[in-house]
Amino acid sequence: MKTTYKLMVGGLLLALAGNSYAIDGRINFSGAIIKTACVINGGNDVDVPLGTYSAAQFREIGDTSPNIPFTLPLANCPVAQKEGDPLPHFRIWLEAEAVDATHPNLVKLGNSFGDTMADGVGIQIMDANTKAVMLLNTLPTITYDIKTATMDVNLLANYQSFKSPDDIIPGPADASVNVTLDYR
């Protein structure tokens, strides 16, 4: 009987001796799901011909080809519901492989066919109005106000060297970047 009693008390103590913890804080999440979002007008792809350049044109690390303007045409954008409402806005999240950790905002050349590409240059994308370099794979700093349901975002692109001129290898210089509009 004493053994049974001791086993019952021991089992009860073990059951009550679970992990103890203290709450140190709370994480609160907020956000919204919107019914409409901007879409790329005319399809999902925007083609930007950057041109053909001599490897000798890149005389120093950091040299660029001429800026090529292009437009990201948007449609069906959510606009303010009534006068006085704050303007909705978005940021452009660009996702692509960077050339290396030293150049995190320079798009690495490559295509889906696995072709051998030029080396020593990457593609730089900038906002056309501010000339600010668009960030890759991170929360963008530039915001775009949505004033109308249809709008254009004007951007620039160029090739930029990241190797010394003797180390630049000629070849095709293609790349793709995934675009997400972030409404935070």
Protein Blocks (a to p, Z undefined) as FASTA:
>chain_A
ZZmmmmmmmmmmmmmmmccdddfbdcdddddddfbdcddehijbdcddebjcdfklmmbg
hiacdddddddddehiacdfbghiacdddddddddddfblklmmbcceddfkopacdehi
acddddfklopacdehiacfbdcddfbfbdcdddddddddfbdfklpccddddddddddd
dfZZ
